[in-house]
């Protein structure tokens, strides 16, 4: 990538966006159950045991995801020490790479427009899916990095026929497989399979040699993945081997064991991937124009995104963040649209972006107003009265006012300036939301109080009543597994383990069913649930603490262990 002035500007923008999101996230939010707490727990168990080959969760082989994310967390812990902040930096490093790689691909698709890389980075970095999912410790942002490297390598190889570009394709497939498995092939191969659609007739390479070279790159990339998978399968045993080589992929494709949704489910979320840019009428005018022209960049983007979207819709298991690797394609499509407009936007384009952005910023607070209307109806079964009680709307209001002033005073309908204002504002929108709810909504996802309560109890028998997903492994720095039992078995388990401790996950309205036990700690979770740490009375601490939910009242957001 050539570091010309436009790329320097793009890199500075990417640094500012990811740096600001990271700083606010570390200040405001916890690790979110169950995904983030689970992934960091897997890394913690590997790190504390010194085993860099076999991922484990609660002491058992963890076959759901390959190890790259865990390796990154462990490597940073080795350098900077074990902390919650360290794993939280990884998605922002990946997000930074995604922005630069998207800008790099824009130079290929729009070679005659020097503004294209910066505009593409602005549109992606200021999009709703980017600011939301770059905040989370998950695999999809890392997968997007590998996808972009592989897709750009295929463009370079198929347009120049230089074999050197296949080396990057090998690395992209190999590391993509180590990030999230064979799905990397689904992300990158459509642009090769449908190359005759987007390559001009006179530029199409010979079919047979091209197929053989790409197939060789796939096999070499798969070999990189096997360098981990084979040793891990040998150590994890037959069941683990079956899962990583076949069971996980086949299960998600044919009959999902989790997150099962109908074919059309993703269609309902596609509009969110075009926000906030779809608020501008210029966007919709441009869609018709660029699609009608059918130029090579648009054909390439369609070949990249549409087959992947259809394939993901056909797959049984679905999550919105699975579509994140398509966000750069959507941003590049939007780039083509805005590059077609003049240097200035219409008044209504600017106004529509400002109105839509203001709505997005104030939306969480509108939800708060709605919950107050229904608060009394759910007082005994939900935490609506407390969940938004300490929400501070001023951060969002100030952010909206700043954007409106910038739109009026600075942008003056200038296209690039308007895009900059909107992109920066979308980032500020996410930051203002986190600052607004750090003392309210986020507390109902912070399991630290329960983890602190069970941390000194590791030597005692301990069970989790419910579906345990490693929520407390890292937070409590546990080195021993927690026995998983059914919720209805909690009483019998405590009867058979007089010195035992049960961590219970249940509905808040059921808390009064456990009054016979001593509640070591408790906290509400999400809107309708509760976590409790229970033991037999007379075993541990004094029993003068009120039983959780005994008076049918909602417990405070956090009850520290006594």
C-alpha positions in Angstrom: 0.0 0.0 0.0 1.5 3.4 -1.0 1.6 5.9 1.8 0.6 8.9 -0.2 -1.1 11.9 1.5 -4.6 10.5 1.1 -3.5 7.3 2.9 -1.9 9.3 5.7 -5.2 11.1 6.1 -7.0 7.8 6.0 -4.7 6.3 8.6 -5.1 9.3 10.9 -8.8 9.0 10.6 -8.8 5.3 11.3 -6.5 5.8 14.3 -8.8 8.5 15.7 -12.0 6.5 15.2 -10.6 3.2 16.7 -8.7 5.0 19.5 -11.8 7.0 20.6 -14.1 4.0 20.5 -11.5 1.9 22.5 -11.0 4.6 25.2 -14.7 5.1 25.8 -15.4 1.4 25.7 -12.7 0.6 28.4 -14.1 3.4 30.5 -17.7 2.5 30.3 -18.6 -1.1 29.5 -18.1 -4.6 31.0 -17.4 -7.8 29.2 -20.7 -8.8 27.8 -22.1 -12.2 28.6 -22.2 -14.7 27.1 -20.0 -14.4 24.1 -17.3 -12.0 25.3 -17.0 -13.6 28.7 -16.9 -17.0 27.1 -14.1 -16.2 24.6 -11.9 -14.4 27.2 -12.5 -17.4 29.6 -11.2 -19.8 26.9 -8.1 -17.7 26.4 -7.7 -17.5 30.2 -7.9 -21.3 30.6 -5.3 -21.8 27.8 -3.1 -19.1 29.3 -3.3 -20.3 32.9 -2.6 -23.9 31.9 0.1 -23.0 29.4 -1.6 -25.0 26.6 -1.5 -23.1 23.3 -2.9 -25.9 21.2 -6.2 -27.1 22.7 -8.8 -24.5 23.6 -10.8 -25.4 26.7 -13.9 -24.1 28.3 -14.7 -25.1 31.9 -11.9 -27.7 31.6 -13.4 -29.4 28.5 -12.1 -29.2 24.9 -13.8 -26.2 23.2 -14.5 -27.0 19.5 -16.7 -24.1 18.5 -14.0 -21.7 17.3 -10.3 -21.9 16.1 -7.6 -20.3 18.2 -6.4 -17.1 16.6 -8.4 -14.8 18.8 -7.3 -16.8 21.9 -3.7 -16.6 20.7 -3.9 -12.9 20.3 -5.3 -12.4 23.8 -2.7 -14.8 25.3 0.2 -13.1 23.5 -0.9 -9.6 24.7 -1.3 -11.0 28.3 2.2 -12.4 28.0 3.5 -8.9 27.3 1.2 -6.6 29.2 -0.1 -8.8 32.0 -3.5 -10.3 32.6 -6.3 -7.7 32.6 -9.7 -7.1 31.1 -8.4 -4.1 29.1 -5.9 -6.2 27.1 -8.5 -8.4 25.1 -10.7 -5.3 24.6 -8.0 -3.7 22.4 -8.1 -6.5 19.8 -11.3 -5.6 17.9 -10.1 -2.0 17.5 -6.8 -3.2 16.1 -8.7 -5.3 13.7 -11.1 -2.4 12.9 -8.1 -0.2 12.1 -6.8 -2.8 9.7 -10.3 -3.2 8.1 -10.5 0.6 7.4 -7.1 0.7 5.8 -7.7 -2.5 3.8 -11.0 -1.1 2.5 -9.2 2.0 1.5 -6.6 -0.1 -0.3 -9.2 -2.0 -2.2 -10.8 1.3 -3.2 -7.6 2.3 -5.0 -8.2 -0.8 -7.2 -11.9 -0.2 -7.8 -11.7 3.5 -8.4 -8.1 4.2 -9.6 -8.9 7.5 -11.3 -10.4 9.1 -8.2 -7.8 10.0 -5.6 -10.5 10.8 -3.0 -11.9 7.2 -3.2 -9.8 5.6 -0.4 -10.6 8.3 2.1 -14.3 8.4 1.2 -14.5 4.6 1.5 -12.8 4.7 5.0 -15.2 7.5 6.1 -18.3 5.7 4.9 -17.2 2.4 6.6 -15.9 3.9 9.8 -19.0 6.0 10.1 -21.4 3.2 9.5 -23.7 1.7 12.1 -22.4 -1.9 11.9 -18.8 -0.8 12.2 -19.2 1.3 15.3 -21.3 -1.3 17.0 -19.4 -4.5 16.2 -15.9 -3.1 16.4 -16.7 -2.6 20.1 -17.1 -6.4 20.7 -14.5 -9.1 21.3 -15.7 -11.5 18.6 -14.3 -13.3 15.6 -16.0 -11.4 12.8 -13.9 -8.3 12.6 -10.8 -10.4 12.4 -12.4 -12.5 9.7 -13.1 -9.3 7.8 -9.4 -8.6 7.8 -8.6 -11.9 6.2 -11.5 -11.6 3.8 -10.4 -8.2 2.6 -6.8 -9.5 2.1 -8.1 -12.5 0.1 -10.6 -10.5 -2.0 -8.0 -7.9 -2.9 -5.5 -10.6 -3.7 -8.0 -12.2 -6.1 -8.7 -8.8 -7.8 -4.9 -8.2 -8.2 -4.3 -11.7 -9.5 -7.2 -11.9 -12.0 -6.6 -8.4 -13.3 -2.8 -8.5 -13.6 -2.2 -12.4 -13.8 0.9 -12.0 -11.6 1.3 -15.1 -9.5 2.8 -13.2 -6.6 -0.7 -12.1 -5.5 -1.6 -15.7 -4.8 0.7 -15.7 -1.8 -1.5 -13.2 -0.1 -4.5 -15.4 -1.0 -2.8 -18.4 0.6 -2.2 -16.4 3.8 -5.7 -15.0 3.8 -7.3 -18.4 3.5 -4.9 -20.0 6.1 -5.4 -17.4 8.7 -9.1 -17.0 8.0 -9.4 -20.7 8.6 -7.6 -20.3 11.9 -9.9 -17.3 12.8 -13.3 -18.9 12.1 -12.9 -22.0 10.0 -13.9 -22.9 6.4 -16.3 -19.9 6.2 -13.3 -17.9 4.9 -13.8 -19.8 1.6 -17.4 -18.7 1.4 -16.2 -15.1 1.9 -13.5 -14.9 -0.8 -14.3 -17.5 -3.5 -17.4 -16.0 -5.2 -15.3 -13.2 -6.8 -13.2 -16.0 -8.4 -16.1 -18.2 -9.4 -17.9 -15.4 -11.0 -14.9 -13.6 -12.5 -16.4 -13.9 -16.0 -19.2 -11.6 -14.8 -17.0 -8.7 -13.7 -13.9 -9.1 -15.8 -14.1 -7.4 -19.3 -14.1 -9.9 -22.2 -10.6 -9.0 -23.3 -9.1 -9.3 -19.8 -10.2 -12.7 -18.8 -7.3 -15.0 -18.0 -7.1 -18.6 -19.4 -9.6 -20.7 -17.5 -7.8 -24.0 -16.8 -4.5 -22.5 -15.5 -6.3 -19.9 -13.4 -8.5 -22.5 -11.7 -5.5 -24.7 -11.0 -3.6 -21.8 -9.4 -6.5 -20.7 -7.2 -7.1 -24.3 -6.2 -3.5 -24.7 -5.3 -3.7 -21.5 -3.2 -6.8 -22.9 -1.4 -5.0 -26.2 -0.6 -1.9 -24.3 0.7 -4.2 -22.1 2.8 -6.0 -25.1 4.2 -2.5 -26.6 5.0 -1.9 -23.6 7.3 -5.1 -24.3 9.2 -4.1 -28.0 9.5 -0.9 -27.0 11.2 -3.1 -26.3 14.2 -6.0 -28.6 13.6 -4.1 -31.9 13.4 -2.2 -31.4 16.7 -5.3 -30.1 18.4 -7.4 -33.1 17.2 -4.7 -35.5 18.5 -4.8 -33.8 21.9 -8.5 -33.2 22.1 -9.6 -36.7 21.1 -12.1 -38.2 18.6 -15.1 -36.2 19.5 -13.2 -32.9 19.4 -11.7 -33.9 16.0 -15.1 -34.8 14.6 -16.4 -31.4 15.6 -13.6 -29.2 14.3 -13.3 -31.1 11.0 -16.9 -31.6 10.2 -19.5 -31.3 13.0 -19.4 -27.5 13.5 -19.6 -26.6 9.9 -22.2 -29.2 8.9 -24.3 -28.5 12.0 -24.5 -24.8 11.3 -25.3 -25.2 7.6 -27.9 -28.0 7.7 -29.6 -27.9 11.1 -28.3 -25.2 13.5 -27.9 -26.3 17.1 -28.1 -22.6 18.0 -29.3 -19.3 16.4 -31.6 -21.0 14.0 -33.7 -18.6 11.8 -35.6 -18.7 8.5 -34.2 -17.9 5.1 -35.5 -14.3 5.0 -34.2 -13.4 8.5 -31.2 -11.5 7.3 -33.3 -9.3 4.9 -34.8 -7.6 7.9 -31.3 -6.3 9.0 -29.9 -5.3 5.7 -31.2 -1.7 6.0 -29.1 -1.2 9.2 -25.9 -1.9 7.2 -26.6 1.2 5.0 -27.2 3.5 8.0 -26.7 6.4 8.4 -25.9 7.0 4.7 -29.3 5.7 3.5 -31.0 8.7 5.2 -29.7 10.9 2.3 -31.9 11.1 -0.8 -28.7 11.4 -2.8 -28.0 7.8 -1.8 -31.2 6.5 -3.4 -30.7 8.6 -6.5 -27.2 7.2 -6.8 -28.2 3.6 -6.4 -30.2 3.6 -9.6 -27.5 5.4 -11.5 -24.5 3.1 -10.6 -26.5 -0.1 -11.0 -27.7 1.1 -14.5 -24.1 1.8 -15.6 -22.9 -1.7 -14.7 -19.3 -0.7 -14.5 -16.6 -3.1 -13.5 -16.3 -2.0 -9.8 -20.0 -2.4 -9.2 -20.1 -5.8 -10.9 -17.2 -6.8 -8.7 -18.9 -5.6 -5.5 -22.2 -7.4 -6.5 -20.2 -10.6 -7.2 -18.6 -10.3 -3.8 -21.6 -9.5 -1.7 -24.7 -11.1 -3.2 -23.6 -14.7 -3.4 -22.3 -14.5 0.2 -25.5 -13.0 1.4 -27.6 -15.7 -0.3 -25.4 -18.5 1.0 -25.6 -17.1 4.6 -29.4 -16.8 4.3 -29.5 -20.5 3.2 -27.4 -21.6 6.2 -29.5 -22.6 9.2 -27.6 -20.8 11.9 -27.8 -17.0 11.7 -26.4 -14.1 13.7 -26.4 -10.4 12.5 -22.6 -10.1 13.1 -22.0 -13.0 10.7 -22.7 -10.4 8.0 -20.0 -8.0 9.2 -17.4 -9.1 6.5 -19.9 -7.7 4.0 -19.7 -4.2 5.5 -16.7 -3.2 3.4 -18.5 -4.2 0.3 -21.5 -2.1 1.3 -19.2 0.8 2.1 -17.5 0.5 -1.3 -20.9 0.4 -3.0 -21.8 3.5 -1.1 -18.5 5.1 -2.1 -19.4 4.5 -5.8 -22.7 6.3 -5.2 -21.3 9.4 -3.5 -18.4 9.7 -6.0 -21.1 10.0 -8.7 -22.7 13.0 -7.0 -21.4 16.5 -7.5 -19.1 18.4 -5.1 -22.1 19.7 -3.2 -25.1 17.9 -1.9 -28.7 19.1 -2.0 -30.1 20.9 1.0 -32.4 18.0 1.8 -29.5 15.5 1.6 -27.8 17.4 4.5 -31.0 17.9 6.4 -32.0 14.2 6.0 -28.6 13.0 7.3 -28.8 15.5 10.2 -32.4 14.4 11.1 -31.6 10.7 10.8 -28.4 11.0 12.8 -30.2 12.9 15.6 -32.9 10.1 15.7 -30.2 7.4 16.0 -28.5 9.3 18.8 -31.7 9.9 20.8 -33.2 6.5 20.1 -32.0 4.8 23.3 -33.5 7.6 25.3 -36.8 7.2 23.5 -36.7 3.6 24.4 -36.3 4.7 28.0 -39.4 6.8 27.8 -41.4 3.9 26.4 -40.2 1.6 29.3 -41.5 4.1 31.8 -45.0 3.7 30.3 -44.9 0.0 30.9 -42.9 0.0 34.1 -45.8 -0.8 36.5 -47.0 -3.7 34.4 -43.7 -5.5 34.7 -42.6 -4.4 38.2 -42.6 -7.9 39.6 -40.9 -9.7 36.7 -38.5 -7.1 35.1 -35.9 -4.5 36.1 -37.4 -1.7 34.0 -37.7 0.6 37.0 -33.9 0.5 37.6 -32.4 -0.4 34.2 -32.5 3.1 32.8 -32.8 5.0 36.1 -29.3 6.6 36.0 -29.1 7.1 32.3 -27.6 10.4 31.4 -29.1 11.8 28.2 -26.9 14.9 28.1 -24.0 13.2 26.3 -26.3 12.3 23.5 -28.0 15.7 23.4 -24.6 17.5 23.2 -23.4 15.1 20.5 -26.6 15.8 18.4 -26.2 19.6 18.8 -22.5 19.4 17.8 -23.5 17.6 14.6 -26.3 19.9 13.7 -24.0 23.0 14.2 -21.2 21.3 12.1 -23.7 20.6 9.4 -24.9 24.2 9.3 -21.7 26.1 9.9 -18.9 23.9 8.5 -20.1 21.6 5.8 -22.3 24.0 3.9 -23.5 21.2 1.6 -19.9 20.4 0.7 -20.0 16.6 0.0 -16.7 15.5 1.6 -17.2 17.8 4.6 -20.8 16.5 5.1 -19.6 12.9 4.9 -16.8 13.7 7.4 -19.3 15.3 9.8 -21.7 12.4 9.6 -18.9 9.8 10.0 -17.5 11.5 13.0 -20.9 12.0 14.5 -21.7 8.3 14.1 -18.6 7.5 16.2 -19.6 10.1 18.7 -23.1 8.7 18.8 -21.7 5.3 19.9 -19.5 7.0 22.5 -22.3 9.1 23.8 -24.5 6.1 24.2 -21.9 4.2 26.2 -21.3 7.2 28.4 -25.0 7.7 28.9 -25.7 4.1 30.1 -22.4 3.3 31.9 -24.2 3.7 35.3 -27.5 2.1 34.3 -28.0 -0.3 31.4 -24.4 -1.6 31.4 -24.6 -2.6 35.1 -27.1 -5.2 34.2 -24.5 -6.9 32.1 -21.6 -6.6 34.4 -21.0 -9.9 36.2 -18.0 -8.6 38.2 -19.8 -8.6 41.5 -20.8 -12.2 41.2 -17.3 -13.1 40.1 -15.8 -11.2 43.1 -18.2 -13.1 45.4 -17.1 -16.6 44.2 -13.4 -15.8 43.7 -12.5 -16.6 47.3 -14.7 -19.7 47.3 -12.7 -21.7 44.7 -11.7 -24.4 47.2 -15.3 -25.3 47.9 -17.5 -27.5 45.8 -19.3 -25.2 43.2 -22.0 -25.8 40.7 -23.8 -23.6 38.2 -27.5 -24.1 37.9 -28.3 -23.3 34.3 -26.4 -23.3 31.0 -22.9 -22.4 32.0 -20.9 -20.7 29.2 -17.8 -19.7 31.1 -19.2 -16.4 32.4 -17.1 -16.4 35.5 -13.9 -18.3 34.5 -11.9 -15.2 33.6 -13.7 -12.7 35.8 -13.2 -14.8 38.9 -9.7 -16.1 37.6 -10.8 -19.6 38.2 -8.5 -22.5 37.6 -11.0 -25.2 38.6 -14.1 -26.2 36.6 -17.6 -25.4 37.8 -20.0 -28.4 37.8 -23.0 -27.7 35.5 -26.4 -28.8 36.8 -30.0 -28.2 35.8 -31.8 -25.3 37.5 -34.2 -27.7 39.2 -31.4 -29.6 40.7 -30.0 -26.7 42.7 -31.8 -27.7 45.9 -30.8 -31.4 45.8 -27.2 -30.5 44.9 -26.9 -28.2 48.0 -28.5 -31.0 50.1 -25.8 -33.4 48.9 -23.0 -30.9 49.2 -23.4 -29.2 52.7 -20.3 -27.1 52.1 -21.1 -26.4 48.5 -21.9 -23.2 46.6 -24.4 -22.8 43.8 -24.3 -20.0 41.2 -27.9 -19.7 40.1 -29.3 -18.1 36.9 -33.1 -17.7 37.0 -36.0 -15.3 36.4 -36.2 -12.5 38.9 -39.8 -13.4 39.8 -38.5 -16.8 41.0 -36.0 -15.4 43.4 -38.3 -15.9 46.4 -38.1 -19.7 45.8 -34.6 -19.8 47.3 -35.3 -18.1 50.7 -34.3 -21.2 52.6 -30.6 -20.7 51.5 -28.1 -18.1 52.5 -27.6 -15.6 49.6 -23.9 -14.7 49.5 -24.4 -12.3 46.6 -27.0 -11.4 44.0 -27.6 -9.1 41.1 -30.2 -8.5 38.4 -29.2 -9.4 34.9 -30.6 -8.0 31.6 -34.2 -7.1 31.9 -35.9 -10.1 33.6 -33.2 -12.4 35.1 -31.1 -12.6 38.2 -27.8 -14.2 39.3 -27.6 -15.5 42.9 -24.7 -17.2 44.8 -26.3 -19.6 47.3 -25.1 -21.8 50.1 -26.8 -23.7 53.0 -27.5 -21.5 56.0 -25.1 -21.6 58.8 -22.2 -22.7 56.5 -20.4 -19.5 55.6 -21.1 -15.9 56.3 -23.8 -14.5 58.8 -27.3 -15.1 57.5 -28.7 -11.7 58.4 -28.7 -10.6 54.7 -32.3 -10.3 53.3 -33.2 -13.1 50.9 -33.1 -12.0 47.3 -36.6 -11.1 46.1 -38.2 -12.2 49.3 -40.6 -9.3 49.3 -41.2 -9.5 45.6 -39.1 -6.3 45.1 -36.5 -5.9 42.4 -33.0 -6.2 44.0 -30.6 -3.3 43.5 -28.3 -3.4 40.5 -25.4 -4.9 42.5 -25.3 -6.5 45.9 -21.7 -6.9 47.0 -20.8 -10.1 48.9 -21.0 -9.7 52.6 
